């Protein structure tokens, strides 16, 4: 174990999605348990660990830029002795990283975060002949058994599965993280109990396909049962479902969301397109009629539900007619929140080799047109909440110190609008919930004032 009196200082930066964040939190816990000291800046670090995303071209560029920024701090110009790259980019391109980025001293794949302390120790004793290590990431969920140093408050992401088996034509996740693998039911509940005891009352479920939870391990979907078990934990105040595929939105799941007061009336359902011909080429299971049926039913059964989705424009062969159909369906579905991506051709996927690519300028124009449409939809959704009173969890304080920044049940952290809160009298506490009246809005945020300052 590293001598804590002379603890090696490690700066760990993570990029990408919530699943990557959980992996980084696991590494943080391991490093601290092994006697390393975690620091927040490159300037004060002895070793830099970069947990990368490699999902699309933009993410890969961001990861490489971060590696190059870290390399500016290496000796002899800086204080950093070694750089370790982990995560999705290192899983996809280990050889390329080691050959093209000589500043990198070690590479770890996505299922071997438990090796992070050992790899750093090996680097530190290698003297002038660094250990350039790649560890295959074909393993399972072993790293999740090592605990976490949660970096968010008052919510915590809870990973319920790893990998994906949906094999969408455009997606590299199965290549990076392997097939869908559910975590054992008891392990999830045990981790949730620990998180709740530590004060993380809002649990956000993370997986590439949350509604498939249990199919591989138990032969049946167990998300509704998991929700019941999680919400039976006294200190768990709420559970939020992200990344839900529509074919897993069953009668049982809808009823659990409708009737269980701790399950937030919020659902993230990535539909990806609004034209059946494109959905077929994408390798998606859902069709427009099925999407429309599920969206309609959710709003009927749970009238105050907030729906989020994502779509892709510029998929190979996408015609003007198919894009127009997408625009029509986005208007019809009227998702409260919507993310849009321009298609990125990822090596190893079926879409990478597809003919008839959409010119980049056409794809960008379609992105702009779709997001202009969605901004209008989001404005209407936020306007409809004027005068409503909602419980808002306070996450932070604005940089100018004027507003508290919070979220209601209808806003997931990082991806959705925030609620700027003005306190009418007393100081509000971070992590607590307060009743707030919504008084103003834009497409990207809302403003409210506290109705009273008694917490929920």
N, C-alpha and C positions, 0 to 999 in steps of 0.2 A: 504494500500500500504506500502511496505517496506520503512523505512526511508533511503533515499539515503546517509545521512551522516554516517550511519552505515550499509551500504548495505551489504547484505549477498553475499558472493562470490561463484559463481557457475561455475564449470568446466564441460562443455558439450562435450562429445566425441561421434562421430557417426561412425558406421560401416556399410559396405554393399554398396548397390546400390545407384544410383542417386535419386530414390524415397525416400529412407531413408534420404539422404542429404537434400532434400527439407523439409521433416518433421522436421529435426533438426534445419533448418533455421527458420521455423515457431516458434519453441520453443524458440530459441534465441531472436527473436523479442518480444515474449510475456514476457519473463523474464526481458528484459531490460525495456519494457514499465511498468512493475510492480515494478520497482525499484531495481531489483537485479543487481549485478555486474558480468559480465562474465569475467572469467580468463582462461588462456591457460594451466595451469599446475595443477596437483593434489596437489602439495606441497603448493600452495597458496589458495586452495579452502576450503570453509566451507562445501559445498555440491557438490557431484559428480553425474551427470546425464549421464548414458550410454545408447545411442540409438542403439539397437542391431539389427543384422541380424540373421535370423534363417532358411535360405533357404536350406542349405545343411550342412552336418556334419562338414565340415571344418569351416563354418561360425559360427556354434554353439560353437565349441571349441574356436574359437577366442573370441567370446563374453564372455564365461565363464572365459577365461584367463584374459580378461580386467576387469571383475568384481573382480576377486581375486587380481589383481594388485591394483585396487582402494581400496580394503579392507585393504591393507597394510598401507594406509594413514588414517585409521579411529582412532579416539581417543580410548585408551589413548596414543597410540604410535605415532599418527599423529595429524593433525589439523581438519580432516574431521569429521563432526558430523553425516551425513546421506548419504546414497547411494540410488539413484532412478534408476530403470531399466525400459526403455521404448522400444518400437519397436517390431519387429517380434518375437524375442525369448520370450519376456514377453507375447505376445499374444498367442503363442503356448503352453507355459509351465508356466503359472502363479503360479500354486500351487507348482510345483517342485522347482521353483526359491525360493519361500518363505520358503519352508521346508528344502531344501538342501543347501541353501546359506543364513544363518541367518544374514550375514553381510548386506543384502539388506533390506532396510526399507520400500520401496514402489515400486509397479509395476503398470505401465500404459500400456494399450493396444494401438493398432496402430491408432485409430481414436479419441483419447481423449487428444491430446497434448495441447489443450486449458486449460486443468486442471493442467498443470505442476506447475504454480505459486501457485495455491491454495493448491496442495498437499505438496509442500515444506513448505509453511507456516504452514500447519497442523502438519507436522513433527517437525518443530522448536518449536511449543508450546506444544508438547506432553510430554516434559520433559523426564523422564526415561522410559516411556511406549510408544515406537514408534508406529506410525500409519502404519500398514502394509497393504497397500491399493492395491486392484486390481480393475481397471475400465475396464469393458467389451469393446472390440474394434469392436463391430458389427455396429457402426454408419457409417455415410457417410463421406462427405467431409468438415465437419464443420471447422476443424482446418485450412483449407486453407484460411478462411476468415479473419484470424488474422494478415496477413502481414508476411513479411520475413526479416530476417537480412542475406542477401546473403553473402556467404563465399568464392565465387569464383570471379575471374576477369580475362579477360574482358567478359567472358561468364556467362550465368545463365541458370540453368535448369528450365524448365517450365512444371509443371505437368499438363497434360490435362485430366487425368482420374485416377481412383483408382481401385484396385482389378483386377480380371481376371475371365472370364467365359469360357475359352478354355478347362479346365478340362483335361490337359495332364496327362497321367498316373503317371508320375514321380514327378509332381510339387505340392508343398505345398502352393503356393501363394494364390489360392482360399480359402484354409483353414485358412490362416493367415489374408488376407486382404479382403476377401469376393468377391462377384461377381463384374464384370466390371461395373463401374459407371462413365460416362462422366461428366466432369465439365460443367456448363453452358457456352455457347459460349461467352457471354458478360463478364463473370468473367475472362476468360482467356485473352481476349483482354485488359481488364482493368489492369490486373496484368502485361501484356507485356508492356503496356504504361508506367507504373511506373518503371519497370526494365530498359526500354530504356532511360527514363529521368534520371535515376541514373547512366547511362554510360555503361550498360550491352547491348552492341550492338548485340552480337551473342546469339541467343536464341536457346536452345537445348530442343526439345520436349521429354518428358518422360511419359511413361505409359507402362503397361505390353503388350499392343497391340495398338500401336498408330493408325494403319490403321482402327481399329474398332471405332475410335472416332465418337460419335454421334448416333450410331445404337440404343443404349438403350434409349437415351434421346429424340431423334428426329425421330427415325425410319429409318434413312438413314445415310450412311457414310458421314461425313462432313470435313474430313481432307483437301481435296483440297481447300474448301471454307475457312477453318481456315488459311491455308497458305496464301491465298490472303489477308485476313484481317490483319494478323500479319505483312506481308511484306509491307502493305500500311502505317504502322506506320513509319514516317520519320526517326526516330532515330534507328530503327531496321536495322542493316546492313546485317544480314544473319540469316537463320533459318536452323537448322540441324535436320533430322528425325532419331530417334532411335527406335528399337524394332518394326519393321514393319512386320506383318504377310503377307504372300504372297497373300492370297486370297483377301486382301484389296488393292493390288497394281493394281489399275484400270487404264483404258485408261485416265481418267480425271486426276488422280494423276501423271501419267507419263508425261502427257502434261504440267501440272503445274510445275513439276520439270525441265522439258526441257526448258520451255519458260520463267520462272520467274527468273530473274537474282539474286534475293535475296535468293532463295532456293538452298542450297548447293548441288552439284552433289555427294552426299554421301548417302548411305542407309545401315542400319543395319537390316539384314533379318535372324533371327535365324532359320536355317533349321533342326538342331538337328540330322539328319542321312541321309545316302545316299542309304538305302535299303528299299524297300517298305514294306517288312515283319516286319522290326523293326519299321518303321513309324506307321504301323497299331497297333502294340502292344503298342506303345507309346501314342496312341490316337491322333496322329497328323492328320490334315485335308489334308495336302499336300502330293503329291506323287512325285517320282523322275522325271517323265516326266514333271509335272507341274513346279517343281523347275527349271529344265533345260530350259523350255520355258520362264519363267519370267527372269531368269538370262541373257539368250540370248537376249531377247527383250530389257531389260534395257541397255545392252551394245550397242545394235544397235541404239536405240533412243537417248541415252545420252553417246556418245563414251568415254568421259573422266570421267565417273562415277567411284567412288571408292566404292566397296562392302565389307561389313563386315558380318561375320556370326559366329554362334556357333554350336558345335556338342557335342554329348554325346557318349562316348565309354563305353563298359562294361554293357550295359543295359541287364536285365535278358533275357537269351536265345540267346544272340548275338553269332552267330556261326562264325567260321573262314571265312566261305564263305561270310556271311553278312558283316563282318568287311572288307574283301577284296573289296567288292562292295562299301563300304563307301570310302575306299582309292581311288578307281577308280574314283568315282564321285568328290571327293575333288580335284583330279588332273584335271578332266574335267572342273569343275566349276571355279577353280583357283581364289578363293576369295582373294582379296588384303590383307585382315586381317581375322584372324580366331582365335576364342577362343575355347578351348576344355576342357570338364569336364569329369572326371571319375564318372560314375553313383553312386549316393548316395541314399540309400534306406530310404525314409522319411516316418515316421509314419503317418498313415491316408490316404496315397495315394494308388491308386490301385497297383502301382508297388511294394509297400512294401511287399505285400503278394504273389508276383509272384514267381513261381518255377524256377528252373534251373538258379541259380545265376552264374555269371561269377567270377571265382576265382580272388581275388584282384591282384595277381601277373600277371595274364593274362591281366586284365584291364589296369594295369600300363604299361605293355609292349606295349599294343595297343596305349595308350596315347603317349608314347615316339615315336613310329613309325609314328603315324599320325603327330605329331608336327615336326618331322624331315622332313617329306614330305612338310608340310606347310612352314617351314623355307625356303626351296628351292623356293617355289612359291612366298613368300614374297620378297625374294632376287631379283627375276626376276622382280617383280612389282616395287620395289624401283629402280633397275638398269635402268628400262625403263624411269625413270624420270630424269636421268642424263642429264644435259644440258637444262632442261626445266626451265622456269621462272614462279614462282608462288607468289601470295601474301601470306605473312606469318604474322600471328598475334603473337606478342611477349607476352608470358605469364610470363616468369621469366628469371633469370640469373643463369647459372650453378654454382655449389658450388665452383669451382676453379676460377670463374670470367672470364674465357676465352670466353665462348659462351653465346649468348642469346638463350633461349629455346622457340621455337615457333611451330605453327601448320598452315598448309594450309587447304583448304577446305576438303582435303582427310584424315585428322586426327582428330578424336574425342578425347577430353581430357581424361586422365587417362588410357584408354584402347588401344590406338593406338601408333605407333612410334611417336617420336618427330623430329623436324628439328632443328639441332644445327646451329645457324647463327653467322657468323663472319661479323662484320660491317667494311666496307672498310674505313670509315673515322669518322663520327660523332657518338655520343651516341644515341642509340635507346631508344624509350620510351615504357614502358610496356603498353600493351593494344592497341598499334597502329599497322597498317599493313604496311609492306614494301615489295617491289618486291625483290625476292631472286632467285638466280640461283643455282640449285642443282648441287653439284660437287662431292659428295661422298655418300656412302650408306653402310648399313648393313641390316640384316633382321629386326632390331629393331629400327633403326633411320637413318636419313639422315643428310648430312651436306651441307650448302649452304653459299653463300656470297651475300651481298646486291648488287644489280645492281645499285640502286640509293637510296638515303635516303629521298625521298619524300614519304609521307604517302598517302595511298589511300583515 
